[in-house]
Amino acid sequence: DYVFKITELFKNLAKKRNIQLHFNSHLKQKSFLIDADKLEKIIVNLIANAFKYTPEMGRIGVEISKINTNENEALKDYENYVAIKIIDTGKGMSKEVLEHIFERYYFEESVDKNQKNSGIGLSYVKDLVETCQGVIQVKSEVDLGSTFTVFIPIIEKTESTVNTTLPQLDYTYAQQEIEAVISKINKPEKITTFNSKLPKILVVEDNLD
């Protein structure tokens, strides 16, 4: 399973962070048309994001299933969708943050003061999902965690595409993102120290204005 292989790439990071990483698939249909390159970027970004905000001893789950358009009012254009959930027990987000979470360059400092980012990650994911004619939704509660769900339409193979050879991905993008997460986690905090042995300078302001 393609999503399972991507999830497995985070296994060593999960072990390093003492985080339980689970994968669960309810998808019986194994073959359908999808943009594998975009799907990789979507899943990798969301799992990497979960690791950034999930503390040690936390849990991250990846679930995949098939749903009908009648099961979600946001799904209208296709009959069936693949639903991919990334669930974490991280810091969570307030309702105010959720209203802006997919806006470019937006981030809430209170989510994690030590985790600054460019604010384009989730906006980029949303763009990729919409390029695949899909939908992304998020539910979150402060101190309880977040659940991102991506819905990608299932496009059945036709006679003209049944023998199509899919490109073999080397997961380079996934590896780069994992290394970026590790780098952020391992980045030492800047500590300002005071050396009492250095000479002290007293500055006196004598200008009353």
Buried (B, 14 or more C-beta within 10 A) or exposed (E): EBBEEBBBBBEEBBEEBEBBBEBEBEBEEEEBBBBEEBBBBBBBBBBBBBBBBBEEEBBBBBBBBBBEBEEBEEBEEBEBBBBBBBBBBBBBBEEEBBEEBBEEEBBBEEBBEEEEBEBBBBBBBBBBBEEBBBBBBBBBEBEEBBBBBBBBBBBEEEEEEEEEEEEEBEBEBBEEBBEEBBEBEEEEEEEEEEEEEEEEEEEEEEEEE
